[in-house]
């Protein structure tokens, strides 16, 4: 990877602003596993007086002892080195009093394991913060996985630590527009196909960054039973949830094209209310998302909601690996590779391309590339039609309709006129709106469509996603 810390500059900037401000800070960093939380923290503390503690799934006493040993080395405290039976209060008191003139950073990574070993630990830390640390020259960073951190220990209203934090970072996946920084000499088309498999998860990108060709990478890094990616979804879910079988069944059913709650319930043979808690958990884990047509005025109550897998790798795995695991176990990977090659583009990459185009539109919006500001962006559908991308501005009445074509052939006039026809079915500010159109194409555009775009100021054609 390049020396640049890809797509995390804003997070580093925020952490540094907290560090260099006067007084104390309590920061919560959370997000799904493999997303680069620890890498971000280690980069941030690399030039600062910092103590980094990685909590484990052991008993509280073991974690306490490991924390004590770290502090003993950090502060060169002989009493700690020789002694036993210290409390959390004792240890934080030593840290507080050590080199008070220098702002110290205390990091507790995998914080949720401490609360798991002793559910009173967030209360203990709250008391330590309130009575000992909040008025000191100190910065505390609590880091952990999404479900445990958000709902129970630091961010939820019922948490003892609620209201103590001075900031939080929810670390998200790397944007496709920054994805090329991980690779050298890859075409945009190659990057799209790699991104369709790895998504923006740094750990997955690292696994693929030396691979020259996507199918060879899939064979070596996913179909290989010794590779961590072969078992990755199992690892991800078993760390976060108890009933892994139910979650697998739901994700597999979504991957096979069942996006409506009713269809999901019917395919799984359960009632809809029984599915809701599982779907909510997977939304919190950033594994799936609920979408409604972008023109819906009350999205939360909309009955048109559809569920989609949000993570590119998880979607790829449930489409192409999970159904054929028995073949992989019997080392018949040639058969599985054949299945992947047959439908990789049409069944997977073309859908990811639509998400990438949406990212590009947000970037263009930030750079004021449109004649209006997009305030809402998403998909639109009704019972008979769907449009890949629709962007709205409720205040100005502007609406943009977009189509994304990941094809081997140039896009011709018929695609535009089809989009124009579908736009008439969108019942949003009809008769009182300004319409715009945008078409993305993998393979460029026909001369006729290019000529038309020169005459129509309301039509934008995008061939290269990295074009400014």
Protein Blocks (a to p, Z undefined) as FASTA:
>chain_A
ZZbdghilmmmmmmmmmmmpgcjdddddeddehiommmmmmmmmmmcccddddddfbdfk
lmmmmmmmmmmmmnopaklmmmghiafklmmmmmmmgoklbccddddehklmmmmmpmkl
mmmmmmmmmmmmmmpccdddddddfklmmmmmmmpmklmkgokagbdcddddddfklmmm
mpghiafklmmmmmmmnomafklmmmmmmpmbfklmmmmmmmpmkbmklmmmmmmmmmmm
mblmlmmmmmmmmmnopabfklmmmmnopafklmmmmmmmmmmnomaccdddfklmblml
pckbccddfblklmmmmmmmmmmmmmmmnopaklmmmmmmmmmmmmmmmmmmmmmmmmmm
mmmmmnopafbdcfbdcddddfkbccfbacddfknopacdddddddfbdcdfklmmmmmm
mmmmpcghehiaccddddddfkbpafklmmmmmmmmkbccdfblkbZZ
